[in-house]
Amino acid sequence: MNGWNQYIYNLYQRIDEQERTIRSLDTRIQQLENHTDQQHHQGLEKIEYHFDQLKIENLNGTLHIGLAPDDLKSIDDFSVPETGNSAVKQQLLPDLNTYLRENGEHLIRDLAHQHHVPMDHIDPNALIEDMAKQLPERIAHYEAEAGQNRQDMNQEQLTCHIGEQIKREIYHSLNKYMEGNDPSNEYGSP
């Protein structure tokens, strides 16, 4: 009978050990869920921008538009191949270059002011030049996207749609760039 008592005792010990492990794991899971919920609530509620592959380079680093910080680890080359001079590109490129020339510096200054970023940390001409260099690829990207989505638009509608998308993305991209350089933002650059 002593063997059975030992067996029952060992079984009880093992069950007790497993219950402690389960309680410990439950506690850890709850802590992780609370931590994740806190981080989620501390972040921004909603960000909508679609400049997923444009980057702006200046002395302060590189602005990758449309990418989360985790996505930057896996970047190789996101350039969109040149698709020739389409009618949309021929019409949009001069218009968007004019938009950047006429509105770019004002937009940069306004966003820098909103985010308390000193203008001596920013070279508006370099930002505008970097964005202008990438306009042909962005136009090609949106033309290809419209073709893939089989959007039924005539050329005028397509040109207007792509132009507005790129203008919105320029704004959102510069806004995110300024947020990253905002000295009051704990995640900003030093």
N, C-alpha and C positions, 0 to 999 in steps of 0.2 A: 504494500500500500504506500510505502514511502516513495516509490518511483512515480506513482500517480500524483502525489502531492507536489513533488519537484516539478513534474511536467506542467501541472496547473499553475504553479507559482511562476515558472518561466514564461508560460503563455500570458499570464496576467501582466508580467513585467514588459513583455513585448508589446502588448496592446496599449499599456500606459505610455510607453515610449512613442508609439505611433500617434497617439492622441496629442501628446505634447508637440510633436513635429507638425501635425496638422494645425494646431492652434497657432504655432509660430508662423507657419506659412500663411495662414489667414490674416494674421496681424500684418505681415510684410506686404501682402497683396493690398490690404486696406490702405496702408501708408503710401504705397506706390500710386494707387488710384487717387488718393487725396492730393498727392504731390502733382500728379498729371492734371487733375482738375484745376488746381491753383495756377499752374503754368498756363493752362488753356484760357482761364478767365483773365489772366493778367495781360494776355496778348491782345492784338487788335481784333475787333469783331469781324470785319470783312474788308478784304482788299481785292479790288478787281482791276486787273491790268493784263494786257495781252502782249506786251513787248518781250516775248519769251526768249529772244535770241540776240538782242542788240546789246552791245557793251560799249561803255564810254570810258575812255582811258584819260587820265590826267596825272599830275604829280602825286595826288593823294591815293592813287590806286586805280582799280578797275570797277566800273559799275556794270554788273551783270543784271540785265533787266529780265524779269519774269522767272527768275530762278531763286529757289530757297537756298540758304547757306549750305544745306546738306547736298544739294544738287551740284554745287561748285566742285565737290571732290571728284566727281566723275566726268567733268568736262574734258573732252578731247578737242573737237572742233565742231562748232554748231553753224558754220557758215552755210548759207543757202546758195546753191550753184547759180551762176548767172544764166538767165534764160533768154538773152537777147534783148533787143529794144522793142518791146511791145508798145502798142499805141497807148495803153494805160500808163506805162512807165514814161513814155515820151511826154505825155501831158502832165503827169503828177510830179515828176522829178523837179522841173523848174518851179512849180507851184510850192512844193514842200521846201525847196531851198530858199525861196523868197520868204516863206513863213518863218523858217529858222532865222534868217538874216534880220527880218523885221521884228520878230517877237521873242526870239531866243534869249537875248540878254535880259530883257525886261522880265521874262518868266523866271529865269535863273535868279535874278536879284530879288524878286518877290518871294520865291520859295526859300531862298537863303535867309531873308528877313523873317519869314514865318517860323523858320526852324532855328533862328538865332545862330546862324553859321556866318562867321565873318567873311566878307568878300575877299579879304587878302589870302584866304585859304582856297579860293576858287579862281580858275581861269575860264571865264565865260567863253572866250573865243575858242579855246581848246575843246570844251564840251560841245560847242556848236559844230566845230569842224569834225569831231569824232562822230557825232550823230549824222551829219551830212554825208560822210563817207559810207555810212551803212544804209542810207535810204534806198539805193537800187536793190539791195538784197531784201529789204523789208517789203518793198513793193512786190518783188517777185514772189516772196513768201505768201503774201495775201492773195496774189493772183492764183497761185497754185492751190491755196486753201479754198478759194471760191470755186475753183474747178473741181476739186475733190468733193466738196459739199454739194455740187451741182446747183449752186445758187442761181436762180433765174433772174439775172439782172442784165440790162443792156449796158453798153460800154460807159455811158455817162453815169448811170447809177453805180456801177462797179468802181469807177474812178472816184466818185464822191465817197463811197463807202470806205474804200481803202485809205483815202486821204484823211477822213475823220478818225479811222482806227489808229493811224500812225500819229496823228496830232494828240489823241487821248493818251497813247502810249508814251509819247515824249513827255507829257505833263506828269503822268504817273511815275515814269522812270526817274525824272528829275526830282520829284517829290520823295521817292524812296532813297535816292542818293543823298538828298539833304537830311533826311531822317537819320541816315547812317553817319552823317558828319555833325549832327546836332550835339553840341557839348553837354546839353542837359539830359540827353538820352543816355541811359546807362549802357546801351548796347552800341553807342556811337564810337567813332574813332577817337583816340586820345588827343 
